[in-house]
Amino acid sequence: MSIRIGIFGYGNLGRGVEAAIRQNPDMTLAAVFTRRDPAALTIATAGVPVVAAADVAAWTDRIDVMILCGGSATDLPTQTPALAAHFNVIDSFDTHAKIPAHFAAVNAAAAASGKVGIISVGWDPGMFSLNRVYASAILPDGQDYTFWGKGVSQGHSDAIRRVEGVADGKQYTIPVEAALEAVRSGSEPTLTTREKHTRECFVVAEEGADRARIEAEIKSMPNYFADYDTTVHFITAEELRAEHSGIPHGGFVIRTGKTGLSGEHRHVIEYSLKLDSNPEFTASVLVAYARAAHRLAAAGERGCKTVLDIPPALLSAKSPEELRATML
Amino acid sequence: MSIRIGIFGYGNLGRGVEAAIRQNPDMTLAAVFTRRDPAALTIATAGVPVVAAADVAAWTDRIDVMILCGGSATDLPTQTPALAAHFNVIDSFDTHAKIPAHFAAVNAAAAASGKVGIISVGWDPGMFSLNRVYASAILPDGQDYTFWGKGVSQGHSDAIRRVEGVADGKQYTIPVEAALEAVRSGSEPTLTTREKHTRECFVVAEEGADRARIEAEIKSMPNYFADYDTTVHFITAEELRAEHSGIPHGGFVIRTGKTGLSGEHRHVIEYSLKLDSNPEFTASVLVAYARAAHRLAAAGERGCKTVLDIPPALLSAKSPEELRATML
């Protein structure tokens, strides 16, 4: 029996989930749910119904796992608990500071409905979290470092576009190579915000706008840019479209630590991602965890979980026997 | 209550476990078991009993998890099932091809005794296996690559020492940088054995031995060296001791894959280890999984498991709430 997946929200992430389902022969896309007018939405998969979000509860018996593809700011805090009352759910809630509250809300809903919810699935939180936990459990006497990039930060790109005189813009977060090397050396350096990442902005200015003022305003923006070495490039709208329309991202999780009776041996554990498409990779992680949610629900589990609670074998389409024989 | 750990076998790995336990405040070394004369063995931890292996069954109520530190060739295939009749056990069984048979033997013993066994814990099998499974579940349309080194291969060093005229020797396995780069490019190259790794040998020749014959014999040795580009350096016993007495190792697990409706986006997932001490790092992984075994046993689980079956949170000394608040 194929695992029947529902997609709730059809933006970049929802389209990524739709594509990822095609790479997993044990899954089927059952329906896409949207808050827009379903008649106005064309999806990439022929024959799959597009349903109004308001009608989702009628699909309880036709969806094994619902993958939520909304945003963390306003969509997921209400949508995930609400949908966990009817479905096994997966989301990519990524506001780190609010994860405990979100967990509690989803857990209450899923425990009551007898469903499984897995929240904060993706790569950070997600695969990066896993690697932080594994590495710190193995090397308790050590230090964790997370670097992001090179990649597009949506939040910082939005901030650029709010500056007066900016028609469009894109921001790349770039890890500082010297900082990465210092971390890999095992010296456990203390690094400032400025030492870890630089920020590179590609800006399309409106005609006649004061470029010097725009550049100064971006570079001094608190929280977003003031604490970083920031570079601003003015380019044309055509250049932006041609060279900066992708959504790449990635990063590094590194832990270094010591072992031995007197800490005489050093070790470096490094995990890195280099992603052409941030939403498609996140979607691929969501789909793998949907398989786990389905299996956990079938085994009688209920309530909210995170990637830290899921046995790795449950993500794989292969059987435990096959995994032991071929992947261990 | 501290987790009471037993160490079964006191070689490099056993000493590594002893050191790792000191880095984990929730654990105590309860006893070391040896097949040697216990009176002749001095361990690094004062006040901890050294016990004859033959007397191990008397310790059932005083050990929460037994960590087996013997070899995969002859020790673990019999020891792990035998000890699983009395204890929760962890081993580092690393003969990949024989894992299914070993799993079956340990599972039968642990299921009957009501204990938990976790086998093939370490870094390969172990952390590398985890990364192969995670990455292939996330990117089904892709390719896995594992590289080892730079590091000392005990098996290859032993092979060198069996050559006539060789007094001592050490062998390093080295990944080929060009192969790593080709893999990271996402081109999914097909690589031969020779293209992936080189082998570097440091050899102490006996006085008067024919060095040319030794070098030729090493380089043409089937299975061990014939399929590789091998370099042989003759050095003195003093140089070997001064520069090659460590047991470093490491390696890389890389998966590249495509996503998107027509596979238009590429992704690279890379996990790497750089280890000053192979046995101490392996020991640190064993100790983290001992914590998981203790928790699983306390929760009523029984039978054999591998790293693929263990929820990551169980490895950490932190509570699930703390992990969600600080590490996710």
Interface residues (C-beta under 8 A of the other chain):
Chain A: G16 E18 A19 A20 R22 Q23 N24 A44 H96 I99 P100 F103 S120 P125 M127 S129 L130 N131 R132 V133 Y134 S136 A137 I138 L139 P140 D141 R184 T259 G260 L261 H265 R266 H267 V268 I269 E270 Y271 S272 L273 K274 L275 D276 S277 E280 F281 A283 S284 V285 A288 R291 T306 V307 L308 D309 I310 P311 P312 A313 L315 S316 A317 P320 E321 L323 R324 A325 M327 L328
Chain B: G16 E18 A19 A20 R22 Q23 N24 A44 H96 I99 P100 F103 S120 P125 M127 S129 L130 N131 R132 V133 Y134 S136 A137 I138 L139 P140 D141 R184 T259 G260 L261 H265 R266 H267 V268 I269 E270 Y271 S272 L273 K274 L275 D276 S277 E280 F281 A283 S284 V285 A288 R291 T306 V307 L308 D309 I310 P311 P312 A313 L315 S316 A317 P320 E321 L323 R324 A325 M327 L328
